Amino acid sequence: MKPENLENTSFAIVLDYTKPWLFLDQLSAWADVIFEINKKLFLQLPVSKQNKMRKDIENHFKFYKNPDKKTDTAFTAPTEGEPTEGEGGEDDEMREAIGEMSLDDGILNVNLGVHLMIICTKSEVVATGETHKYFQPRFDFILKHLREFALRYGAALVFTSAKKGTNMEILYSYLKHLFFDADFNVGPEVNNKESIFIPSGYDSPKFVAQLVPNIDDPYDKIVNNIGGTEEDLQEEEVR
């Protein structure tokens, strides 16, 4: 891979939902690998290019608009119905002001200058069959940690299931949107446990804090290792 190709690159960390107790370790390990690979290439680019790529990622987050709502969510950006770019100086001033504002704590602490995605596969296990007995008391806790990590890297979070075809088309369309600026009018999905989709820019620490506001236990205390296979999940005793 060449440094000049980095701008057209997206990294993805793929997790297996039949082994949720590994999530934090895997996220940490792969984030370190991605950071080192990215750094070696990124630092070979001109400083002006580095700054532009980081600013583009920041603006992608700041100017996200939820197509399901008329008002934005994670960050205050111009809403639908306001003058579009080129219609007046007020819009230009608004965009400039927003561009200069700082993101909230916990958002984009690590700006790689490229897009990052967290893809959770085999999402069907969280809500169907016997496996839901394992996830029912733990799902929001797991999701909280996934979303916190995604926010730190400005990453999108997507649940997929090849078995059920969940979010496969959405993932493909989202990638076309990121790389080719193709139209993408799919809003976030935060309620359906099997098809969670949180595009970069939607989420915020205040949303995440609402998931499990009174639980601060270590991750491995709540999301315990019960063996590592779907069959193991099915046999887990409900406590």
Secondary structure as UniProt FT lines:
FT   HELIX           3..8
FT   STRAND          10..16
FT   TURN            17..18
FT   HELIX           20..22
FT   HELIX           23..42
FT   TURN            43..44
FT   HELIX           47..62
FT   TURN            67..68
FT   TURN            80..81
FT   TURN            85..86
FT   HELIX           89..100
FT   TURN            105..106
FT   STRAND          115..121
FT   HELIX           123..126
FT   HELIX           129..131
FT   HELIX           132..135
FT   TURN            136..138
FT   HELIX           139..153
FT   STRAND          156..159
FT   TURN            162..165
FT   HELIX           168..180
FT   TURN            193..194
FT   STRAND          197..198
FT   TURN            200..202
FT   HELIX           205..209
FT   TURN            210..211
FT   TURN            213..214
FT   HELIX           219..222
FT   HELIX           230..235
//
